[in-house]
C-alpha cells in the first residue's frame, strides 16, 4: 500500500528533493549557500498520510 502525503514546496532560499525507497517517501531539504536550515533537514511520509516533521526554513 502506497501512502501519499501533502505536497511540499521549496523553502525560500532552498530546495527539496523527494525520494521513495519501497513504500517510504522522504523529503530532503537543502539551503542555498550562505543560508542555514532551521528545523529537520529531512521528513518522512508516515502511514497516516502526514509528514513526521514540519518543513524547515532557510535563513
Secondary structure, DSSP 8 states (H G I E B T S, - for coil): -----------TTEEEEEEEETTEEEEEEEE-TT--EES-SEEEB-TTSSBSS---EE-
